[in-house]
Amino acid sequence: MERTAVVTGASSGIGAATAVQLADAGYRVILTARRADRLVQVADRIAGYGGSAVVHPLDVTDRAASFALADSLDQCDVLVANAGGAIGADYVADSSPDDWQAMYDSNVIGTLNIVQALLPKLIASGEGTIVLMGSTAGLISYEGGGGYIAAKHAIHGIAETLRLELYDKPVRVIEIAPGMVKSAEFALNRYRGDAEKAAAVYAGVKQPLTETDVADAVCWAVTRPAHVNVDLMVLRPRAQAAQYKVYRES
């Protein structure tokens, strides 16, 4: 039987790249995100080389819609919970509760909704895999990222807790924690469309990670033998020794 993978936030960035690689690995990929037109573009890309993809527009913060997606599927073998993002770079003293709430809803509650919705099918598959998209921000803090850091620390906590709670079930829980990834949208969204501030994040960094690099890691972890669990994979570009230590060419 063809294996099925659900990827949230699949309309662009890491989610889209992961969907493409999982389809190339033989999965029927269920593409979910809010922007249906972007999902269609990803599906067309997958179909272009003979892969299998289904478009299912979804906002993971909508709990009923998340469960409706689960009800529509005959099976689910892999969930890549990638939807989320960062808003703003304000210090805690100056940050907006609305921004924090939006980040918590998309990163944390959205992850909770889709995991709860699909968990019965992941268990029933006999070899289920949950991939949670974390971040180095979920492991190490830095100024100006309080809301995002709090959300990604929550994702790290969810991964660790799920792994304990599912220890006697045939489901792996994998956390992927990327560092500096140069994405077409992530920094731009974080800085509210300010292209100059977004570009400054990567200034002088010869080779930040790409969306494909992270997708490679996800696909590798997912395709290990079912008894092998990659608990946590931290990815950084070689230029980024730590959150604060980045080599930038002049």
C-alpha positions as CSV (number, residue, x, y, z in Angstrom):
1,M,0.0,0.0,0.0
2,E,1.2,3.5,-0.9
3,R,2.5,5.4,2.2
4,T,0.9,8.7,3.0
5,A,2.6,11.8,4.5
6,V,0.9,14.9,5.6
7,V,3.0,18.1,5.5
8,T,1.6,21.3,7.1
9,G,2.9,24.7,6.0
10,A,3.6,23.0,2.6
11,S,2.9,26.1,0.4
12,S,6.4,27.4,0.6
13,G,9.8,27.2,2.2
14,I,10.9,24.2,4.2
15,G,7.4,22.7,4.0
16,A,7.2,22.8,0.2
17,A,10.8,21.4,-0.1
18,T,10.0,18.6,2.3
19,A,6.8,17.7,0.4
20,V,8.8,17.5,-2.8
21,Q,11.4,15.2,-1.3
22,L,8.9,12.9,0.4
23,A,7.0,12.6,-2.9
24,D,10.3,11.7,-4.6
25,A,10.9,9.1,-1.9
26,G,7.6,7.4,-2.9
27,Y,5.1,8.9,-0.5
28,R,1.6,10.2,-1.4
29,V,1.9,13.7,0.1
30,I,-1.1,15.6,1.5
31,L,-0.2,19.3,1.0
32,T,-1.7,21.5,3.6
33,A,-1.5,25.3,4.2
34,R,-3.7,28.3,4.1
35,R,-2.7,29.4,0.6
36,A,-4.4,27.1,-1.8
37,D,-2.9,28.6,-4.9
38,R,0.6,28.0,-3.6
39,L,-0.3,24.4,-2.8
40,V,-1.4,23.9,-6.3
41,Q,2.0,25.1,-7.6
42,V,3.8,22.6,-5.3
43,A,1.5,19.8,-6.4
44,D,2.1,20.6,-10.0
45,R,5.9,20.5,-9.4
46,I,5.5,17.1,-7.8
47,A,3.3,15.8,-10.6
48,G,5.8,17.0,-13.1
49,Y,8.2,14.2,-12.2
50,G,5.5,11.6,-11.6
51,G,5.0,12.1,-7.8
52,S,1.7,11.9,-6.0
53,A,0.3,14.9,-4.2
54,V,-3.1,16.0,-2.9
55,V,-4.0,19.6,-2.1
56,H,-5.9,20.2,1.1
57,P,-6.1,23.8,2.2
58,L,-5.9,24.0,6.0
59,D,-5.3,26.5,8.8
60,V,-3.9,24.3,11.6
61,T,-5.2,26.7,14.2
62,D,-8.7,25.6,13.1
63,R,-9.2,22.5,15.3
64,A,-12.3,21.3,13.6
65,A,-10.7,21.6,10.1
66,S,-7.7,19.7,11.4
67,F,-9.9,16.8,12.5
68,A,-11.9,17.0,9.3
69,L,-8.6,16.5,7.3
70,A,-7.9,13.4,9.5
71,D,-11.3,12.0,8.9
72,S,-10.9,12.4,5.1
73,L,-7.8,10.2,5.0
74,D,-7.8,6.4,4.9
75,Q,-4.3,6.3,6.4
76,C,-1.4,8.5,7.6
77,D,2.1,7.1,8.0
78,V,4.0,10.4,8.4
79,L,3.1,13.8,9.8
80,V,5.5,16.7,9.2
81,A,4.2,19.4,11.5
82,N,6.0,22.4,9.9
83,A,3.4,25.2,10.0
84,G,4.4,28.2,12.1
85,G,6.7,31.2,11.9
86,A,8.1,34.3,13.6
87,I,6.6,37.7,13.9
88,G,8.7,40.7,15.0
89,A,12.1,41.1,16.7
90,D,11.1,43.2,19.6
91,Y,12.5,42.9,23.1
92,V,10.2,41.3,25.7
93,A,9.6,44.7,27.3
94,D,8.3,46.2,24.1
95,S,6.7,43.2,22.3
96,S,3.1,42.9,21.4
97,P,0.9,40.3,23.1
98,D,-1.0,39.9,19.8
99,D,2.2,38.9,18.1
100,W,3.0,36.4,20.9
101,Q,-0.5,35.0,20.7
102,A,-0.3,34.6,16.9
103,M,3.1,32.8,17.1
104,Y,1.8,30.6,19.9
105,D,-1.4,29.7,18.0
106,S,0.4,28.8,14.7
107,N,3.4,27.1,16.2
108,V,2.1,25.4,19.3
109,I,-1.7,25.1,19.2
110,G,-1.6,24.3,15.5
111,T,0.9,21.5,16.2
112,L,-1.3,20.2,19.0
113,N,-4.4,20.2,16.8
114,I,-2.8,18.3,13.9
115,V,-1.0,15.8,16.1
116,Q,-4.1,15.0,18.1
117,A,-6.2,14.7,14.9
118,L,-3.8,12.3,13.1
119,L,-2.4,10.4,16.0
120,P,-4.9,7.5,15.8
121,K,-4.0,6.9,12.2
122,L,-0.3,7.2,12.8
123,I,-0.6,4.5,15.5
124,A,-2.8,2.4,13.3
125,S,-0.2,2.5,10.5
126,G,2.1,0.3,12.6
127,E,5.1,2.4,11.7
128,G,4.0,6.0,12.2
129,T,6.4,9.0,12.3
130,I,5.8,12.5,13.7
131,V,8.3,15.2,12.7
132,L,8.1,18.4,14.6
133,M,9.8,21.4,13.1
134,G,11.7,23.0,15.9
135,S,14.5,25.5,15.8
136,T,17.7,26.3,17.5
137,A,15.6,29.1,19.1
138,G,13.9,26.3,21.0
139,L,17.2,25.3,22.5
140,I,19.1,28.6,23.0
141,S,17.7,32.1,23.6
142,Y,18.7,35.4,22.1
143,E,17.6,39.0,22.4
144,G,14.7,40.2,20.3
145,G,13.1,36.8,19.8
146,G,11.1,36.2,23.0
147,G,7.8,35.2,21.5
148,Y,9.3,32.9,18.9
149,I,11.8,31.5,21.4
150,A,8.9,30.7,23.8
151,A,6.9,29.0,21.0
152,K,9.9,26.9,19.8
153,H,10.8,25.9,23.3
154,A,7.2,24.6,23.6
155,I,7.7,22.5,20.4
156,H,10.9,21.0,22.0
157,G,8.9,20.2,25.1
158,I,6.1,18.7,23.0
159,A,8.5,16.4,21.2
160,E,10.1,15.2,24.4
161,T,6.8,14.6,26.1
162,L,5.2,12.8,23.1
163,R,8.2,10.5,22.9
164,L,7.7,9.5,26.5
165,E,3.9,9.1,26.2
166,L,4.1,7.1,23.0
167,Y,7.0,4.8,24.2
168,D,4.8,1.7,23.9
169,K,3.2,2.7,20.5
170,P,4.6,2.1,17.0
171,V,5.2,5.9,16.5
172,R,8.5,7.7,16.3
173,V,8.8,11.4,17.3
174,I,11.5,13.4,15.6
175,E,12.5,17.0,16.2
176,I,14.4,18.9,13.5
177,A,16.0,22.1,14.8
178,P,17.5,24.3,12.1
179,G,19.6,27.3,12.7
180,M,20.1,30.0,10.0
181,V,18.0,29.1,7.0
182,K,17.8,31.5,4.1
183,S,14.2,31.4,3.0
184,A,12.3,33.5,0.6
185,E,9.6,34.4,3.2
186,F,10.7,33.6,6.8
187,A,12.8,36.7,7.6
188,L,10.6,38.9,5.4
189,N,7.5,37.9,7.3
190,R,9.3,38.3,10.6
191,Y,10.2,41.9,9.8
192,R,6.7,42.6,8.5
193,G,7.8,43.0,4.8
194,D,10.9,45.1,5.4
195,A,13.2,43.7,2.8
196,E,16.2,45.6,4.0
197,K,16.0,44.2,7.5
198,A,15.3,40.7,6.2
199,A,18.4,40.8,4.0
200,A,20.5,42.0,6.9
201,V,20.0,38.7,8.7
202,Y,22.0,36.9,6.0
203,A,24.4,39.7,5.1
204,G,28.0,38.4,4.6
205,V,27.0,34.8,5.3
206,K,28.3,33.0,2.2
207,Q,26.3,29.8,2.6
208,P,23.4,29.8,5.0
209,L,21.2,26.7,5.1
210,T,18.7,26.4,2.4
211,E,15.1,25.0,2.5
212,T,16.4,22.0,0.6
213,D,19.1,21.3,3.2
214,V,16.4,21.0,5.9
215,A,14.2,19.0,3.7
216,D,17.1,16.6,3.2
217,A,17.4,16.1,6.9
218,V,13.7,15.5,7.4
219,C,13.5,13.0,4.6
220,W,16.7,11.2,5.8
221,A,15.2,10.9,9.3
222,V,11.8,9.7,8.1
223,T,13.3,7.1,5.8
224,R,15.5,5.4,8.5
225,P,14.4,1.9,9.4
226,A,11.3,2.0,11.6
227,H,13.1,1.0,14.8
228,V,15.6,3.9,14.4
229,N,14.3,7.2,16.1
230,V,16.3,10.4,15.4
231,D,15.2,12.2,18.6
232,L,16.7,15.6,17.8
233,M,18.7,16.8,14.8
234,V,20.3,20.3,15.0
235,L,21.3,21.8,11.7
236,R,23.4,24.9,11.2
237,P,25.4,26.3,8.4
238,R,29.1,25.9,8.9
239,A,29.4,29.7,9.2
240,Q,27.1,29.7,12.3
241,A,29.1,28.2,15.2
242,A,26.4,29.3,17.7
243,Q,23.4,31.7,17.8
244,Y,25.8,34.6,18.5
245,K,28.8,33.5,16.5
246,V,28.4,33.8,12.8
247,Y,31.2,34.3,10.3
248,R,30.3,37.1,7.9
249,E,32.5,38.1,5.0
250,S,33.2,41.8,4.7
